[in-house]
């Protein structure tokens, strides 16, 4: 592996977006913190989705495909979140974020053109939902009305990647068909939610639950829980816990239906965004970062500390949300963030050590 420092400024912008989003998340939980910019608290969602992950996901592809133009979308996402925060009068920031997601679609069109398969089409659909959500947001739709599109970006991207990585299990035609049907129900849920939020939310929930159940038979992660290699075992735990939260999130949306604000809105969103997405990031980091930077991440048993902290604190946050227990919600949300910061700290430490040794 050859060390590659070129993506470092992009990663720096992504981590900065994450830190700003975490600060905003604490404000939204009720912690009394200085508002660093007037729009910070309200920008939490866009910063997480289009800032942090909108840089990271296209960046991984730009590095993998070694195409210069593919660095443009992560660059636009980086400029977009900065402008959204620093120039409060829209729409320049949202326009840049729209262009970033349009670039994300272009990258996936190229990937799908090179290899037309169920997993690439799923990821393309994910990029399209990101763009569609951003477009509606630019035209003034409320975040609770577009959040399923943003969720679609992350869920379909990760589902597509998992499908690709699980190809070694040679999924049967039947299970691929089932996967395709679940994706179709999921997309129908997102579209229906734009005019019938209740029905759309329940369909969305049903699809997430089905996807989690589908993974039990078809995702490699479940078989690797007892793998003899410690890193493979750790990754499997991250993925299985994430998939479990995906199923729980689906179940909650199916049973309780649409939420547009308040603690139950918080639970419905973060069971998927923190429980599923962040756990998947914890699990994929030891694969993605070496691919981006060309240096290994050495597994440490201490990685389990942030993993356990993330899931225990999220369980407490969901309990607090449903019990309307404000103080517990504030503290458990804070601990979610501590877990993420510990993960970032350990990853940066491991990467720096590997660069120093090269
Ligand atoms: C890890 C710590 C996090 C904390 C403490 C946090 C906190 C919050 C809070 C308190 C809200 C408002 C909920 C309400 O209205 O009651 C919120 C909304 C939201 N969060 Fe998070 N969040 C976190 C992580 C994430 C992540 C990882 C993502 C995405 C990947 C995310 C995406 C969103 C979105 C899209 C909204 C909706 C924003 C809106 O309606 O304005 N959050 N978050």
Boltz pocket constraint, residues with backbone or C-beta under 6 A from the ligand:
constraints:
  - pocket:
      binder: B
      contacts: [[A, 21], [A, 22], [A, 24], [A, 25], [A, 26], [A, 28], [A, 29], [A, 41], [A, 42], [A, 44], [A, 45], [A, 46], [A, 48], [A, 49], [A, 143], [A, 144], [A, 147], [A, 150], [A, 260], [A, 261], [A, 262], [A, 263], [A, 265], [A, 266], [A, 269], [A, 270], [A, 273], [A, 274], [A, 277], [A, 278], [A, 333], [A, 334], [A, 336], [A, 337], [A, 340]]
      max_distance: 6.0
